[in-house]
Structure formats: C-alpha cells, structure tokens
Amino acid sequence: MNSSELFDFGNRNHEENILVLQPVWVLVKMLEPWLKVPFFPMVCSFVIYFSFCLPFLALDFLGMRFSAVRKSKLHPQTSPTLGMVAHCLTQSIYQHLIFVLPATTVYFYWKPLQFPPKAPELPQLLLHVFACLLIFDFLFFLWHVLHHKVPWLYKTFHKVHHHHISTFALATQYSSTWELMWQGLFTVISAMLINSHPFEDMVFFVMNVGLSVEDHTGYDLPWSTHRLVPWGLYGGAPHHDLHHLHFKCNYAPYFKHWDRIFGTLCHAGDENSSLAKINKD
C-alpha cells in the first residue's frame, strides 16, 4: 500500500467514524433553539435524572412483594417508603429550580452554546468522555475527602447527603445546594479541560448522572457497571454503599485507584476494622 492509498484509507476511516454519530448529531441540532433556552436544559436534566431513577424505584417496590428481587439488594431488609421517595423527589425539584436553572442561565450567558456542523468521531467521543469521567472522579474525590476531614464542612454542607445510610436511587441528589453546585462545576471543568465537542459534553453529562444514580441504588445486579469493568477498577454501588455505612472510606465516586493510593479503600467484610466505626458527627 503506497502513501496515497494510506491517505485515502485514513480519510475513509475518518469519514466512517463521523458518519456513525452524524445522524444523531443532526437530530440534536434540530433541538438547538430549545437547548439555548436555559429552562429547557433544566427540564432535560431532571427528566434524565428521574428516568435513571425510575427503574430502580420500580425494583424497590417490587422487592416488597417478591423475594427474588430483594436478592439483588445490598440491604434486602430495607426499602424506601413512599414518604422518603416523595421527600427526595421534592428536594430534587427544588434544587433544579433554585440552583440548576440560575446556574444554566449564567453559564449560557458566559459561554453560549455552539453547535458545529459535524459530529465528533466515535473513538474521539469515547476517549474524551472517559477522560472527563476520570477528571471528575479525581476532583470530586478531593472535595469529598476535604468535606469529611474538616468537621465544619461536613456538618454544614455534606452531612445532609448522609441522611440515608441505606441509599436508594432518588437519594442521589439529596444533597445541599453547595454540594450540587460543586458537582456541576466539576462537570463543567472536566469538559473544558478536554475541550470536548458539545455532543461529547452531552454524553458525558448523561453518563455522569446515570453512574451517580447507579452508585446510590443499593443494587448489585449482573449488568452493573462494576461487574462490566474488568480488574476491579470500578467501584459502583457496593463501593459507594460502604462509604455511606462507614463514612471514612471509599471517597471516589466511580473508580477505585485514588482510594487505593491514599489508603481509604475498604471492602465488604471490613466491618471489624477501624474504617467501620460510624461517626455521623
């Protein structure tokens, strides 16, 4: 194969990678006028969040009647009540109205959305979204450790998220506005550092919400992300559940490497270790 043939092959491969995502990007671009109105992304944010929560809420209520469903729960003896669900749902709606909507408005004013004509290549999208997840994971790990190590920060801002020791899907965003603000900021910073395509930003946002919800579901299912990612690199719901139980371990939201490096990683069965001392204050 000569140089011109290699060049042609590279061009064809480039075009094929773009064509994979281009039809989807064209559909997204049709929503451009709506996406530039801050109220619409806020509604999308809530709908995406609730859509990820809904299947697990269904499992929670099915589990009250069918023991087979409860076998996949990390805490089969507990289930959220209607009151708990309503309270968390109300809190999420409140947070979207008093924080997500104003923050989106400010962000759009500061950095208006741009919709380039071409979609990103598929390999680029996968790489950039993965990189964004790694950056977000690191930033939130640092924030999380700080808010557990400094008592005032924990009591003032983070303690509300630990209201539910046995978590469920809608407890994901049961947080202070301060915490939600930093999560949103880390999402923006992660995408900016990568200089990602708007389509990549959207995929990253959806994945970030989905993985965060999965962390709090309280389920260990055969298709859970931590079972799909090899070599025990990803924590998932069992990893984060131990954080809500023990408080002083498993600070990273997704991957295990930072907790492993800093000696804050704990596993099921560590109940008798010093990490298992629950100190909610």
ChimeraX attribute file (.defattr): number of C-alpha atoms within 10 A of each C-alpha:
attribute: neighborCount
match mode: 1-to-1
recipient: residues
	/A:1	7
	/A:2	6
	/A:3	8
	/A:4	9
	/A:5	10
	/A:6	11
	/A:7	12
	/A:8	11
	/A:9	13
	/A:10	12
	/A:11	12
	/A:12	12
	/A:13	13
	/A:14	15
	/A:15	13
	/A:16	14
	/A:17	17
	/A:18	19
	/A:19	17
	/A:20	14
	/A:21	17
	/A:22	19
	/A:23	13
	/A:24	12
	/A:25	20
	/A:26	14
	/A:27	10
	/A:28	14
	/A:29	16
	/A:30	10
	/A:31	11
	/A:32	14
	/A:33	9
	/A:34	12
	/A:35	16
	/A:36	17
	/A:37	13
	/A:38	19
	/A:39	18
	/A:40	15
	/A:41	17
	/A:42	21
	/A:43	16
	/A:44	12
	/A:45	18
	/A:46	16
	/A:47	12
	/A:48	15
	/A:49	21
	/A:50	19
	/A:51	12
	/A:52	21
	/A:53	22
	/A:54	13
	/A:55	12
	/A:56	20
	/A:57	19
	/A:58	10
	/A:59	18
	/A:60	25
	/A:61	16
	/A:62	14
	/A:63	20
	/A:64	15
	/A:65	10
	/A:66	12
	/A:67	11
	/A:68	10
	/A:69	16
	/A:70	21
	/A:71	14
	/A:72	16
	/A:73	20
	/A:74	19
	/A:75	14
	/A:76	16
	/A:77	9
	/A:78	16
	/A:79	20
	/A:80	19
	/A:81	11
	/A:82	10
	/A:83	9
	/A:84	15
	/A:85	16
	/A:86	13
	/A:87	14
	/A:88	20
	/A:89	17
	/A:90	12
	/A:91	18
	/A:92	20
	/A:93	15
	/A:94	13
	/A:95	20
	/A:96	19
	/A:97	15
	/A:98	11
	/A:99	17
	/A:100	24
	/A:101	19
	/A:102	15
	/A:103	18
	/A:104	19
	/A:105	18
	/A:106	13
	/A:107	14
	/A:108	14
	/A:109	12
	/A:110	9
	/A:111	9
	/A:112	11
	/A:113	13
	/A:114	10
	/A:115	14
	/A:116	12
	/A:117	10
	/A:118	15
	/A:119	22
	/A:120	23
	/A:121	20
	/A:122	18
	/A:123	11
	/A:124	15
	/A:125	20
	/A:126	15
	/A:127	12
	/A:128	22
	/A:129	23
	/A:130	14
	/A:131	17
	/A:132	28
	/A:133	22
	/A:134	14
	/A:135	19
	/A:136	24
	/A:137	22
	/A:138	21
	/A:139	20
	/A:140	20
	/A:141	20
	/A:142	13
	/A:143	16
	/A:144	18
	/A:145	18
	/A:146	14
	/A:147	19
	/A:148	20
	/A:149	11
	/A:150	10
	/A:151	14
	/A:152	13
	/A:153	13
	/A:154	20
	/A:155	14
	/A:156	12
	/A:157	17
	/A:158	20
	/A:159	19
	/A:160	14
	/A:161	18
	/A:162	18
	/A:163	14
	/A:164	17
	/A:165	16
	/A:166	19
	/A:167	26
	/A:168	26
	/A:169	27
	/A:170	26
	/A:171	26
	/A:172	21
	/A:173	22
	/A:174	22
	/A:175	21
	/A:176	16
	/A:177	18
	/A:178	12
	/A:179	20
	/A:180	18
	/A:181	16
	/A:182	14
	/A:183	16
	/A:184	17
	/A:185	14
	/A:186	20
	/A:187	22
	/A:188	16
	/A:189	16
	/A:190	25
	/A:191	24
	/A:192	13
	/A:193	11
	/A:194	15
	/A:195	13
	/A:196	19
	/A:197	21
	/A:198	17
	/A:199	20
	/A:200	23
	/A:201	22
	/A:202	15
	/A:203	16
	/A:204	24
	/A:205	21
	/A:206	16
	/A:207	15
	/A:208	19
	/A:209	20
	/A:210	17
	/A:211	19
	/A:212	21
	/A:213	24
	/A:214	24
	/A:215	27
	/A:216	26
	/A:217	29
	/A:218	26
	/A:219	27
	/A:220	19
	/A:221	14
	/A:222	10
	/A:223	8
	/A:224	15
	/A:225	18
	/A:226	22
	/A:227	16
	/A:228	11
	/A:229	13
	/A:230	9
	/A:231	8
	/A:232	12
	/A:233	13
	/A:234	19
	/A:235	23
	/A:236	27
	/A:237	27
	/A:238	20
	/A:239	25
	/A:240	25
	/A:241	25
	/A:242	26
	/A:243	25
	/A:244	22
	/A:245	21
	/A:246	22
	/A:247	20
	/A:248	22
	/A:249	22
	/A:250	29
	/A:251	28
	/A:252	28
	/A:253	24
	/A:254	28
	/A:255	23
	/A:256	21
	/A:257	17
	/A:258	18
	/A:259	17
	/A:260	13
	/A:261	9
	/A:262	8
	/A:263	11
	/A:264	18
	/A:265	21
	/A:266	21
	/A:267	14
	/A:268	9
	/A:269	9
	/A:270	12
	/A:271	14
	/A:272	8
	/A:273	10
	/A:274	10
	/A:275	20
	/A:276	18
	/A:277	13
	/A:278	13
	/A:279	9
	/A:280	16
	/A:281	9
